[in-house]
């Protein structure tokens, strides 16, 4: 199903813009959701590969840095705990999985067909494709699909 959606999309400038806005196609690594110390402050790893990390330092700011520039921090508290929780939920989502997403019109379901650094491209059941930020995506509860 995922391959069919990608084939239909073909080279699509709108999807390319959405993909770039979401940080580009990427798999979420196991370091995601980790609270780290960066530049004397704390943040939550949103994306990491072998050499670099994207750290969410507040509700809207992401800093990209070398992986060697961050160190794990103690257990998160307050707003960082909430951010870490959202990142961990997102990290567990996989391409091809049905998800629930928050839109301005309420909650809807769709198929996560492309995961990016900061969110995903999701196909609604009517065929429309949405670019959805990581904090607005959840797996369907078992038995919902």
LUMMI-84602 format. One record per atom (N, C-alpha, C): residue number from 0; y, z, x. Coordinates in Angstrom, 2 decimals. Last residue first. Layout:
+------+---------+---------+---------+
! loro !   north !      up !    east !
+------+---------+---------+---------+
!  NUM !       Y !       Z !       X !
...
+------+---------+---------+---------+
END
This chain:
+------+---------+---------+---------+
! loro !   north !      up !    east !
+------+---------+---------+---------+
!  144 !   -0.28 !   13.95 !   -8.55 !
!  144 !   -0.31 !   12.49 !   -8.38 !
!  144 !   -1.14 !   11.83 !   -9.46 !
!  143 !   -0.61 !   16.66 !   -8.90 !
!  143 !    0.57 !   16.01 !   -9.50 !
!  143 !    0.46 !   14.50 !   -9.49 !
!  142 !   -2.71 !   17.75 !   -7.51 !
!  142 !   -2.93 !   17.51 !   -8.95 !
!  142 !   -1.75 !   16.84 !   -9.62 !
!  141 !   -0.64 !   19.53 !   -5.32 !
!  141 !   -1.98 !   19.00 !   -5.61 !
!  141 !   -2.16 !   18.87 !   -7.12 !
!  140 !    2.75 !   18.47 !   -5.38 !
!  140 !    1.76 !   19.55 !   -5.47 !
!  140 !    0.42 !   18.93 !   -5.79 !
!  139 !    4.04 !   16.13 !   -3.09 !
!  139 !    3.64 !   16.43 !   -4.46 !
!  139 !    2.65 !   17.59 !   -4.41 !
!  138 !    6.33 !   17.26 !   -0.56 !
!  138 !    5.04 !   16.68 !   -0.97 !
!  138 !    4.82 !   16.97 !   -2.44 !
!  137 !    9.80 !   16.42 !   -0.60 !
!  137 !    8.73 !   17.41 !   -0.69 !
!  137 !    7.43 !   16.70 !   -1.02 !
!  136 !   13.16 !   15.90 !    0.46 !
!  136 !   11.79 !   15.39 !    0.31 !
!  136 !   10.79 !   16.52 !    0.31 !
!  135 !   15.66 !   16.58 !    1.26 !
!  135 !   15.49 !   16.22 !   -0.15 !
!  135 !   14.11 !   15.64 !   -0.43 !
!  134 !   15.94 !   16.93 !    3.94 !
!  134 !   16.02 !   18.13 !    3.10 !
!  134 !   15.80 !   17.84 !    1.62 !
!  133 !   15.88 !   14.35 !    5.09 !
!  133 !   14.71 !   15.23 !    5.20 !
!  133 !   14.75 !   16.44 !    4.29 !
!  132 !   17.25 !   11.82 !    2.90 !
!  132 !   17.34 !   12.78 !    3.98 !
!  132 !   16.21 !   13.78 !    3.94 !
!  131 !   16.18 !    8.62 !    2.03 !
!  131 !   16.25 !   10.01 !    1.61 !
!  131 !   16.27 !   10.93 !    2.83 !
!  130 !   16.76 !    5.57 !    0.72 !
!  130 !   16.82 !    6.27 !    2.00 !
!  130 !   17.09 !    7.73 !    1.65 !
!  129 !   14.65 !    3.89 !   -1.61 !
!  129 !   15.73 !    4.85 !   -1.34 !
!  129 !   15.61 !    5.37 !    0.08 !
!  128 !   13.89 !    0.99 !   -3.40 !
!  128 !   13.70 !    1.73 !   -2.16 !
!  128 !   14.92 !    2.62 !   -1.93 !
!  127 !   12.24 !    0.15 !   -6.44 !
!  127 !   13.48 !    0.42 !   -5.72 !
!  127 !   13.17 !    1.26 !   -4.48 !
!  126 !    9.83 !    0.10 !   -7.80 !
!  126 !   10.02 !   -0.84 !   -6.71 !
!  126 !   11.30 !   -0.63 !   -5.93 !
!  125 !    9.31 !    2.06 !   -9.61 !
!  125 !    9.88 !    0.82 !  -10.16 !
!  125 !   10.18 !   -0.21 !   -9.07 !
!  124 !    8.49 !    4.18 !   -8.04 !
!  124 !    7.47 !    3.45 !   -8.78 !
!  124 !    7.99 !    2.16 !   -9.39 !
!  123 !   10.31 !    3.96 !   -4.91 !
!  123 !   10.08 !    4.52 !   -6.24 !
!  123 !    9.05 !    3.66 !   -6.96 !
!  122 !    9.70 !    4.31 !   -1.58 !
!  122 !    9.65 !    3.34 !   -2.67 !
!  122 !    9.38 !    4.08 !   -3.97 !
!  121 !   11.70 !    5.60 !    0.98 !
!  121 !   10.75 !    5.90 !   -0.08 !
!  121 !   10.85 !    4.84 !   -1.17 !
!  120 !   12.27 !    6.34 !    4.26 !
!  120 !   12.44 !    5.30 !    3.26 !
!  120 !   11.32 !    5.50 !    2.25 !
!  119 !   13.46 !    9.57 !    5.39 !
!  119 !   12.44 !    8.55 !    5.17 !
!  119 !   12.92 !    7.49 !    4.20 !
!  118 !   14.86 !   11.54 !    8.05 !
!  118 !   14.51 !   11.34 !    6.65 !
!  118 !   13.48 !   10.23 !    6.53 !
!  117 !   15.41 !   11.49 !   10.74 !
!  117 !   16.15 !   12.44 !    9.90 !
!  117 !   15.84 !   12.32 !    8.42 !
!  116 !   13.62 !    9.63 !   11.97 !
!  116 !   13.96 !   10.90 !   12.62 !
!  116 !   14.53 !   11.92 !   11.64 !
!  115 !   11.40 !    8.37 !    9.35 !
!  115 !   12.41 !    8.22 !   10.38 !
!  115 !   12.72 !    9.58 !   10.99 !
!  114 !    8.71 !    6.76 !    7.79 !
!  114 !    9.30 !    8.02 !    8.23 !
!  114 !   10.25 !    7.74 !    9.39 !
!  113 !    8.08 !    4.79 !    5.12 !
!  113 !    8.54 !    4.74 !    6.50 !
!  113 !    9.26 !    6.04 !    6.85 !
!  112 !    7.08 !    5.35 !    2.64 !
!  112 !    6.46 !    4.26 !    3.37 !
!  112 !    6.97 !    4.12 !    4.79 !
!  111 !    6.32 !    7.51 !    0.26 !
!  111 !    6.99 !    7.53 !    1.56 !
!  111 !    6.34 !    6.43 !    2.38 !
!  110 !    6.65 !    6.70 !   -3.04 !
!  110 !    5.75 !    6.58 !   -1.90 !
!  110 !    6.57 !    6.55 !   -0.62 !
!  109 !    7.84 !    9.05 !   -5.55 !
!  109 !    7.73 !    7.75 !   -4.91 !
!  109 !    6.74 !    7.81 !   -3.76 !
!  108 !    9.60 !   10.71 !   -8.20 !
!  108 !    8.47 !   10.56 !   -7.30 !
!  108 !    8.48 !    9.17 !   -6.69 !
!  107 !   12.58 !   12.72 !   -8.66 !
!  107 !   11.74 !   11.55 !   -8.94 !
!  107 !   10.62 !   11.50 !   -7.91 !
!  106 !   14.96 !   14.94 !  -10.03 !
!  106 !   13.77 !   14.77 !   -9.19 !
!  106 !   12.99 !   13.53 !   -9.64 !
!  105 !   18.33 !   13.68 !  -10.55 !
!  105 !   17.23 !   14.62 !  -10.71 !
!  105 !   16.08 !   14.30 !   -9.78 !
!  104 !   20.25 !   11.91 !   -9.86 !
!  104 !   19.79 !   11.85 !  -11.25 !
!  104 !   18.64 !   12.82 !  -11.51 !
!  103 !   20.59 !   12.11 !   -7.20 !
!  103 !   21.71 !   12.60 !   -8.03 !
!  103 !   21.35 !   12.58 !   -9.52 !
!  102 !   17.33 !   13.30 !   -6.21 !
!  102 !   18.37 !   12.28 !   -6.28 !
!  102 !   19.51 !   12.84 !   -7.13 !
!  101 !   14.73 !   14.55 !   -4.32 !
!  101 !   15.89 !   14.91 !   -5.11 !
!  101 !   16.90 !   13.77 !   -5.04 !
!  100 !   11.30 !   13.61 !   -4.57 !
!  100 !   12.60 !   13.60 !   -3.89 !
!  100 !   13.70 !   13.94 !   -4.86 !
!   99 !    7.93 !   13.87 !   -3.75 !
!   99 !    8.95 !   14.15 !   -4.76 !
!   99 !   10.27 !   14.20 !   -3.99 !
!   98 !    5.51 !   11.46 !   -2.63 !
!   98 !    6.43 !   12.57 !   -2.46 !
!   98 !    7.30 !   12.73 !   -3.69 !
!   97 !    2.50 !   10.25 !   -1.31 !
!   97 !    3.40 !   10.33 !   -2.47 !
!   97 !    4.23 !   11.60 !   -2.33 !
!   96 !    2.13 !    8.79 !    1.91 !
!   96 !    1.99 !    9.95 !    1.02 !
!   96 !    2.96 !    9.84 !   -0.15 !
!   95 !    2.69 !    6.85 !    3.70 !
!   95 !    1.63 !    6.57 !    2.75 !
!   95 !    1.42 !    7.69 !    1.74 !
!   94 !    3.52 !    8.99 !    6.38 !
!   94 !    3.67 !    7.68 !    5.75 !
!   94 !    2.45 !    7.43 !    4.87 !
!   93 !    3.60 !   12.52 !    5.68 !
!   93 !    3.08 !   11.35 !    6.40 !
!   93 !    3.39 !   10.07 !    5.65 !
!   92 !    4.99 !   15.77 !    6.22 !
!   92 !    4.86 !   14.56 !    5.41 !
!   92 !    4.40 !   13.40 !    6.28 !
!   91 !    5.50 !   17.80 !    7.98 !
!   91 !    4.13 !   17.68 !    7.47 !
!   91 !    3.92 !   16.42 !    6.63 !
!   90 !    8.23 !   17.71 !    8.41 !
!   90 !    7.33 !   17.37 !    9.52 !
!   90 !    5.90 !   17.13 !    9.04 !
!   89 !    9.28 !   18.70 !    6.01 !
!   89 !    9.42 !   17.28 !    6.33 !
!   89 !    8.40 !   16.86 !    7.40 !
!   88 !    8.64 !   21.41 !    6.37 !
!   88 !    8.13 !   20.69 !    5.20 !
!   88 !    8.16 !   19.19 !    5.48 !
!   87 !   10.10 !   21.92 !    8.74 !
!   87 !    8.65 !   22.02 !    8.74 !
!   87 !    8.01 !   21.32 !    7.55 !
!   86 !   12.74 !   21.58 !    7.83 !
!   86 !   12.21 !   20.68 !    8.86 !
!   86 !   10.68 !   20.73 !    8.86 !
!   85 !   12.95 !   23.72 !    6.03 !
!   85 !   13.09 !   22.34 !    5.55 !
!   85 !   12.49 !   21.35 !    6.55 !
!   84 !   12.62 !   25.87 !    7.86 !
!   84 !   11.68 !   25.67 !    6.76 !
!   84 !   11.73 !   24.25 !    6.22 !
!   83 !   14.89 !   25.59 !    9.45 !
!   83 !   13.56 !   25.43 !   10.05 !
!   83 !   12.51 !   25.18 !    8.98 !
!   82 !   16.87 !   26.19 !    7.54 !
!   82 !   16.80 !   24.86 !    8.13 !
!   82 !   15.42 !   24.60 !    8.73 !
!   81 !   16.21 !   28.91 !    7.08 !
!   81 !   16.17 !   27.95 !    5.98 !
!   81 !   16.06 !   26.53 !    6.53 !
!   80 !   16.68 !   29.96 !    9.61 !
!   80 !   15.35 !   30.08 !    9.02 !
!   80 !   15.18 !   29.08 !    7.89 !
!   79 !   19.41 !   29.50 !    9.89 !
!   79 !   18.46 !   28.78 !   10.75 !
!   79 !   17.04 !   28.86 !   10.21 !
!   78 !   20.56 !   31.27 !    8.00 !
!   78 !   20.62 !   29.82 !    7.78 !
!   78 !   19.64 !   29.03 !    8.66 !
!   77 !   18.37 !   34.00 !    8.75 !
!   77 !   19.49 !   33.45 !    7.99 !
!   77 !   19.42 !   31.95 !    7.82 !
!   76 !   16.53 !   33.52 !   11.79 !
!   76 !   17.00 !   34.37 !   10.70 !
!   76 !   18.12 !   33.62 !    9.98 !
!   75 !   13.62 !   32.65 !   13.77 !
!   75 !   14.90 !   32.35 !   13.12 !
!   75 !   15.23 !   33.35 !   12.01 !
!   74 !   12.31 !   34.33 !   16.62 !
!   74 !   12.15 !   33.94 !   15.21 !
!   74 !   13.51 !   33.70 !   14.56 !
!   73 !   13.86 !   33.25 !   19.75 !
!   73 !   13.11 !   34.17 !   18.89 !
!   73 !   13.03 !   33.64 !   17.45 !
!   72 !   13.54 !   29.85 !   21.06 !
!   72 !   14.29 !   31.07 !   20.74 !
!   72 !   13.39 !   32.00 !   19.93 !
!   71 !   12.64 !   27.61 !   23.69 !
!   71 !   12.35 !   28.25 !   22.40 !
!   71 !   13.10 !   29.57 !   22.26 !
!   70 !   15.23 !   25.71 !   25.22 !
!   70 !   14.16 !   26.69 !   25.37 !
!   70 !   13.89 !   27.32 !   24.01 !
!   69 !   16.41 !   22.56 !   26.46 !
!   69 !   16.25 !   23.54 !   25.38 !
!   69 !   15.10 !   24.48 !   25.72 !
!   68 !   16.43 !   20.67 !   28.45 !
!   68 !   17.66 !   21.45 !   28.25 !
!   68 !   17.55 !   22.48 !   27.13 !
!   67 !   14.18 !   19.12 !   28.42 !
!   67 !   14.23 !   20.18 !   29.43 !
!   67 !   15.46 !   21.08 !   29.27 !
!   66 !   14.79 !   17.16 !   26.63 !
!   66 !   13.88 !   18.21 !   26.21 !
!   66 !   13.92 !   19.39 !   27.17 !
!   65 !   18.22 !   16.31 !   26.48 !
!   65 !   16.94 !   16.25 !   27.19 !
!   65 !   16.07 !   17.41 !   26.74 !
!   64 !   19.61 !   15.79 !   23.17 !
!   64 !   19.65 !   16.25 !   24.55 !
!   64 !   18.28 !   16.06 !   25.19 !
!   63 !   21.68 !   15.43 !   20.42 !
!   63 !   20.54 !   14.86 !   21.16 !
!   63 !   20.69 !   15.29 !   22.61 !
!   62 !   22.56 !   17.39 !   17.69 !
!   62 !   22.83 !   17.09 !   19.09 !
!   62 !   21.55 !   16.56 !   19.72 !
!   61 !   23.87 !   17.19 !   14.47 !
!   61 !   22.68 !   17.02 !   15.29 !
!   61 !   23.13 !   16.68 !   16.70 !
!   60 !   25.31 !   18.90 !   11.80 !
!   60 !   25.49 !   18.41 !   13.16 !
!   60 !   24.17 !   18.37 !   13.92 !
!   59 !   25.13 !   20.14 !    9.30 !
!   59 !   25.40 !   18.70 !    9.36 !
!   59 !   25.44 !   18.11 !   10.76 !
!   58 !   24.49 !   22.87 !    9.49 !
!   58 !   24.07 !   22.11 !    8.29 !
!   58 !   24.21 !   20.60 !    8.45 !
!   57 !   23.81 !   23.01 !   13.01 !
!   57 !   24.34 !   23.59 !   11.79 !
!   57 !   23.92 !   22.69 !   10.64 !
!   56 !   22.20 !   21.82 !   14.83 !
!   56 !   22.87 !   23.05 !   15.25 !
!   56 !   23.62 !   23.72 !   14.10 !
!   55 !   19.30 !   20.26 !   15.30 !
!   55 !   20.23 !   20.52 !   14.20 !
!   55 !   20.89 !   21.86 !   14.51 !
!   54 !   18.53 !   18.24 !   17.97 !
!   54 !   18.62 !   19.62 !   17.52 !
!   54 !   19.69 !   19.73 !   16.44 !
!   53 !   16.30 !   16.09 !   19.25 !
!   53 !   17.45 !   16.11 !   18.36 !
!   53 !   17.46 !   17.49 !   17.72 !
!   52 !   15.20 !   15.59 !   22.60 !
!   52 !   15.12 !   16.30 !   21.33 !
!   52 !   16.42 !   16.10 !   20.56 !
!   51 !   13.24 !   13.69 !   25.01 !
!   51 !   14.47 !   14.12 !   24.35 !
!   51 !   14.20 !   14.82 !   23.03 !
!   50 !   10.67 !   13.22 !   26.13 !
!   50 !   11.84 !   13.36 !   27.00 !
!   50 !   13.10 !   13.89 !   26.32 !
!   49 !    8.64 !   13.07 !   24.23 !
!   49 !    8.34 !   13.65 !   25.54 !
!   49 !    9.59 !   13.95 !   26.36 !
!   48 !   10.49 !   13.92 !   21.29 !
!   48 !    9.42 !   13.16 !   21.93 !
!   48 !    9.24 !   13.78 !   23.32 !
!   47 !   11.55 !   15.37 !   18.23 !
!   47 !   11.33 !   15.48 !   19.67 !
!   47 !   10.28 !   14.48 !   20.11 !
!   46 !   13.73 !   16.46 !   15.66 !
!   46 !   12.87 !   15.41 !   16.21 !
!   46 !   12.72 !   15.67 !   17.71 !
!   45 !   14.80 !   18.92 !   15.10 !
!   45 !   14.54 !   18.01 !   13.99 !
!   45 !   13.58 !   16.90 !   14.42 !
!   44 !   14.93 !   22.18 !   16.08 !
!   44 !   14.50 !   20.85 !   16.50 !
!   44 !   14.13 !   20.04 !   15.26 !
!   43 !   17.76 !   24.09 !   15.42 !
!   43 !   16.39 !   23.78 !   15.00 !
!   43 !   16.07 !   22.35 !   15.43 !
!   42 !   19.63 !   26.37 !   17.54 !
!   42 !   19.49 !   25.27 !   16.61 !
!   42 !   18.03 !   25.05 !   16.29 !
!   41 !   22.02 !   28.52 !   19.13 !
!   41 !   20.69 !   28.22 !   18.61 !
!   41 !   20.75 !   27.04 !   17.66 !
!   40 !   23.88 !   28.41 !   22.26 !
!   40 !   23.71 !   28.66 !   20.83 !
!   40 !   22.29 !   28.34 !   20.41 !
!   39 !   23.89 !   27.67 !   24.92 !
!   39 !   24.25 !   29.04 !   24.59 !
!   39 !   24.14 !   29.39 !   23.12 !
!   38 !   22.85 !   25.04 !   24.88 !
!   38 !   24.27 !   25.28 !   25.20 !
!   38 !   24.73 !   26.67 !   24.77 !
!   37 !   20.28 !   26.10 !   22.89 !
!   37 !   20.91 !   24.92 !   23.45 !
!   37 !   22.38 !   25.23 !   23.67 !
!   36 !   17.23 !   27.39 !   21.95 !
!   36 !   18.54 !   27.73 !   22.50 !
!   36 !   19.04 !   26.49 !   23.22 !
!   35 !   15.47 !   26.70 !   18.87 !
!   35 !   15.68 !   26.63 !   20.31 !
!   35 !   17.08 !   27.10 !   20.67 !
!   34 !   12.90 !   26.77 !   16.56 !
!   34 !   14.25 !   27.23 !   16.85 !
!   34 !   14.39 !   27.30 !   18.36 !
!   33 !   11.00 !   24.04 !   15.46 !
!   33 !   11.13 !   25.12 !   16.42 !
!   33 !   12.60 !   25.49 !   16.60 !
!   32 !   10.95 !   21.80 !   13.96 !
!   32 !   10.98 !   23.07 !   13.24 !
!   32 !   11.10 !   24.27 !   14.16 !
!   31 !    8.95 !   19.91 !   16.21 !
!   31 !    9.90 !   19.94 !   15.08 !
!   31 !    9.79 !   21.26 !   14.34 !
!   30 !    6.87 !   19.82 !   17.93 !
!   30 !    7.99 !   20.68 !   18.33 !
!   30 !    9.02 !   20.80 !   17.20 !
!   29 !    5.12 !   17.88 !   17.04 !
!   29 !    4.78 !   19.28 !   16.77 !
!   29 !    5.90 !   20.25 !   17.15 !
!   28 !    7.13 !   15.11 !   15.74 !
!   28 !    6.21 !   15.79 !   16.66 !
!   28 !    6.01 !   17.25 !   16.31 !
!   27 !    7.24 !   12.54 !   13.47 !
!   27 !    7.72 !   13.89 !   13.73 !
!   27 !    6.69 !   14.60 !   14.60 !
!   26 !    7.78 !    9.21 !   14.41 !
!   26 !    6.83 !   10.22 !   13.96 !
!   26 !    7.39 !   11.58 !   14.34 !
!   25 !   10.25 !    6.87 !   13.30 !
!   25 !    9.71 !    7.81 !   14.28 !
!   25 !    8.68 !    8.71 !   13.62 !
!   24 !   12.85 !    4.56 !   12.90 !
!   24 !   11.46 !    4.92 !   12.58 !
!   24 !   10.90 !    5.80 !   13.69 !
!   23 !   16.22 !    5.89 !   12.85 !
!   23 !   15.18 !    4.97 !   13.30 !
!   23 !   13.78 !    5.49 !   13.01 !
!   22 !   18.15 !    7.52 !   11.73 !
!   22 !   17.75 !    7.76 !   13.12 !
!   22 !   16.68 !    6.84 !   13.65 !
!   21 !   19.12 !    6.85 !    9.29 !
!   21 !   18.12 !    7.93 !    9.32 !
!   21 !   17.56 !    8.15 !   10.73 !
!   20 !   20.66 !    4.67 !    9.90 !
!   20 !   21.34 !    5.88 !    9.44 !
!   20 !   20.41 !    7.10 !    9.49 !
!   19 !   18.61 !    2.80 !   10.44 !
!   19 !   19.49 !    3.27 !   11.53 !
!   19 !   20.17 !    4.57 !   11.15 !
!   18 !   17.62 !    2.50 !    7.81 !
!   18 !   16.74 !    2.96 !    8.89 !
!   18 !   17.57 !    3.52 !   10.05 !
!   17 !   19.85 !    1.42 !    6.53 !
!   17 !   19.32 !    2.71 !    6.10 !
!   17 !   18.45 !    3.33 !    7.19 !
!   16 !   20.03 !   -1.03 !    7.91 !
!   16 !   21.15 !   -0.07 !    7.96 !
!   16 !   20.66 !    1.32 !    7.59 !
!   15 !   17.56 !   -2.16 !    7.16 !
!   15 !   17.85 !   -1.92 !    8.58 !
!   15 !   18.99 !   -0.91 !    8.73 !
!   14 !   17.89 !   -2.43 !    4.41 !
!   14 !   16.88 !   -1.50 !    4.93 !
!   14 !   17.13 !   -1.18 !    6.40 !
!   13 !   19.89 !   -4.41 !    4.50 !
!   13 !   20.16 !   -3.12 !    3.86 !
!   13 !   19.17 !   -2.07 !    4.34 !
!   12 !   18.65 !   -6.62 !    5.77 !
!   12 !   19.78 !   -5.93 !    6.42 !
!   12 !   20.08 !   -4.56 !    5.81 !
!   11 !   15.34 !   -7.17 !    6.18 !
!   11 !   16.29 !   -6.83 !    5.13 !
!   11 !   17.43 !   -6.04 !    5.75 !
!   10 !   12.61 !   -8.94 !    6.74 !
!   10 !   13.85 !   -8.61 !    7.43 !
!   10 !   14.96 !   -8.40 !    6.37 !
!    9 !   10.33 !   -7.39 !    4.34 !
!    9 !   10.70 !   -8.38 !    5.33 !
!    9 !   11.94 !   -7.97 !    6.09 !
!    8 !    9.42 !   -6.16 !    2.01 !
!    8 !   10.78 !   -5.87 !    2.47 !
!    8 !   11.25 !   -6.92 !    3.47 !
!    7 !    6.78 !   -6.96 !    1.82 !
!    7 !    7.74 !   -7.41 !    0.81 !
!    7 !    9.17 !   -7.25 !    1.30 !
!    6 !    5.72 !   -5.57 !    4.02 !
!    6 !    5.68 !   -7.02 !    4.00 !
!    6 !    6.68 !   -7.58 !    3.00 !
!    5 !    6.09 !   -2.90 !    3.21 !
!    5 !    6.79 !   -3.39 !    4.40 !
!    5 !    6.82 !   -4.92 !    4.43 !
!    4 !    4.36 !   -2.88 !    0.99 !
!    4 !    5.79 !   -2.60 !    0.81 !
!    4 !    6.58 !   -3.14 !    1.99 !
!    3 !    1.90 !   -3.40 !    2.26 !
!    3 !    2.41 !   -4.31 !    1.23 !
!    3 !    3.91 !   -4.12 !    1.03 !
!    2 !    1.62 !   -1.16 !    3.91 !
!    2 !    1.77 !   -2.48 !    4.52 !
!    2 !    2.32 !   -3.50 !    3.53 !
!    1 !    1.28 !    0.81 !    1.93 !
!    1 !    2.44 !    0.87 !    2.81 !
!    1 !    2.68 !   -0.50 !    3.43 !
!    0 !   -1.19 !    0.00 !    0.82 !
!    0 !    0.00 !    0.00 !    0.00 !
!    0 !    1.27 !    0.00 !    0.87 !
+------+---------+---------+---------+
END
